[in-house]
């Protein structure tokens, strides 16, 4: 069996599992989102404070803005071995601790946040009267079985 066949087979199996979970009501939560210039923004609690996040399916990791660590009461430390590479270039990446994350009533998401300077992104978003605390990347979406429904402006979370 070649790689393409395996990929197609895996896609059908995964799609069947997701459809079965939707039909059985196994999804834990449905999160509403809004879009600004096609950027998905969701709201959540971080350490019991309301915050906004960009949902970025192209980001491999989830980030918090270390400039807001005091307001949201989380800690971070420099990881000298890890660097963040993106369209803005390379920067140091920090590990976070003391972060609780909650959508609505479900709290056990255990996001694996890193921290970086997101002030550039917030400058851009401020033109649309938005300020975010972080980015939910594909690591968070995959770990929590997220399904984005663009037509309904909802993200269904299976919370695996």
GIKARA-V653831 format. One line per field, one symbol per residue. phi: phi as a letter, one per 30 degrees, with the letter a starting at -180 (. if undefined). psi: psi as a letter, one per 40 degrees, with the letter a starting at -180 (. if undefined). burial: 1 if it has 16 or more other C-alpha atoms within 10 Angstrom, else 0. A space follows every 50 residues. Layout:
phi=???
psi=???
burial=???
This chain:
phi=.dddddddddddddddddddddddidddabcdbcbbhicdbccacbhibd bcbdcbddddbcbcdddcdddchbcbbdcddcbccaddjcbdccccbicc bbchcccddhdcdcbadcdddddddddchbbccabccddddddchdbccd dchbcdcdhd
psi=hidddddddddddddddddddddefehdihhiiiihfehhhiiihhfehh iiihhgeeheihiiheeedddefiiiihgeehihhadeaiiihiiiifhi hhhbehefdgigiiiiheddddddddeffihidahhaddddddefihhgd defihhhdg.
burial=00000000000000000100000000101111100000011111111000 11111110001111110110010101000000000000000011110011 11100000101111111110010010000011111111111011111100 0001111110
